[in-house]
Amino acid sequence: MKFIDEAKIYVKAGDGGNGAATFRREKYIPMGGPNGGDGGRGGSIYVIADRNINTLVDYRYTRKFIGKRGENGGGADQYGAGGDDIILRMPVGTVIYNQNTDEILADLSEHDQKILIAKGGKGGLGNLHFKSSTNRAPRQKTNGEQGEEYELRLELRVLADVGLLGLPNAGKSTLIRAISSARPKVADYPFTTLHPNLGVVRVDDEKSFVVADVPGLIEGAADGAGLGIRFLKHLQRTRILLHLVDIAPIDPDADPVRDAKAIVGELIKHDPELANKPRWLVLNKLDLIPEEDREKAIKDFLKAYKKATKYDGPYFPIAAINGEGTKPLIYAIHEALEQMARPEVADETDDDLNEDIQES
């Protein structure tokens, strides 16, 4: 199924029914009082997070959701029936915006989370409410209130612990295939990944974490070039970013240091908050370098990259194509995620965390 991560819909909760202005007309009761009932409330619209739904595709084809109107009140103290509520099921990770104000109305982050998105209008009052000692035959009534209505923008942000960054053809899809059961398309040309992919990485029988692969970034992405910037929102919930670098590019004119620095620059330009997340270097395609030259190639790259970016975080040389070096990477990620989840180390500095990872 095609991955649909954005949609726009219109929701209109039901209007409330009108109150009634009636009087008792019964045999042997010549001066019957008011007995007009209230109108029923309009149907509300709720959204529910459902982990069994993966895309917003349903909302690409059905764009209007209008709640049922409440019934009008009747005589003999009859209250109108309320309109049925509408339940919209959406994937976990969906963020709902008011299209006109850009206000976030809901953030569906947990399974079965239920949020009222448009409230149905209250029913109007019947004339029995207006009876008093000085007004024995009131003819007042009120109409039902209108239900809330919104134009909504839906954005699906995948829920993952780890996000993969890098140029097209850096090996992100190959890595996610190597460490998880996900099977994204892999080919020897750029932009083979056109939508986000998720993979569950099993550390052991009881421990796992989720990795997200998004389309590759290119220089100028923050200004609209390429595909990756559109999907960077999917990495906003991640806790660690893996920056994959092709350390052995086939193109003789390619400069891995320059390209890696450009990706960091695009990330900062697009979203500084995302750029401040823990970001690790993963030096991929080690298999394309002769074994006797690997250590020098890694040292040369790190020296130039650290000088250009002031990077002082962990790095992992790997060959995703055959899995070389991926086990230490998996264990280091799991250990870091475990530390981040512990309250007692919540204030641990990045330097301390980096030292622990390098030692492991």
Sequence and secondary structure as in RCSB ss.txt:
>XXXX:A:sequence
MKFIDEAKIYVKAGDGGNGAATFRREKYIPMGGPNGGDGGRGGSIYVIADRNINTLVDYRYTRKFIGKRGENGGG
ADQYGAGGDDIILRMPVGTVIYNQNTDEILADLSEHDQKILIAKGGKGGLGNLHFKSSTNRAPRQKTNGEQGEEY
ELRLELRVLADVGLLGLPNAGKSTLIRAISSARPKVADYPFTTLHPNLGVVRVDDEKSFVVADVPGLIEGAADGA
GLGIRFLKHLQRTRILLHLVDIAPIDPDADPVRDAKAIVGELIKHDPELANKPRWLVLNKLDLIPEEDREKAIKD
FLKAYKKATKYDGPYFPIAAINGEGTKPLIYAIHEALEQMARPEVADETDDDLNEDIQES
>XXXX:A:secstr
     EEEEEEE          B  BTTBTT  B          EEEEEETT    THHHH  EEE       BT
TTB       EEEEEETTEEEEETTT  EEEEE STT EEEEE        GGGG  SS SS           EE
EEEEEE    SEEEE STTSSHHHHHHHHSS      SSS    S EEEEEESSSS EEEEEE     TTGGGT 
SSHHHHGGGGTT SEEEEEEESS SSTT  HHHHHHHHHHHHHHH HHHHTS EEEEEE GGGS HHHHHHHHHH
HHHHHHHHH   S EEE BTTTTBTHHHHHHHHHHHHHHHH GGGTT  HHHHHHHHHH 
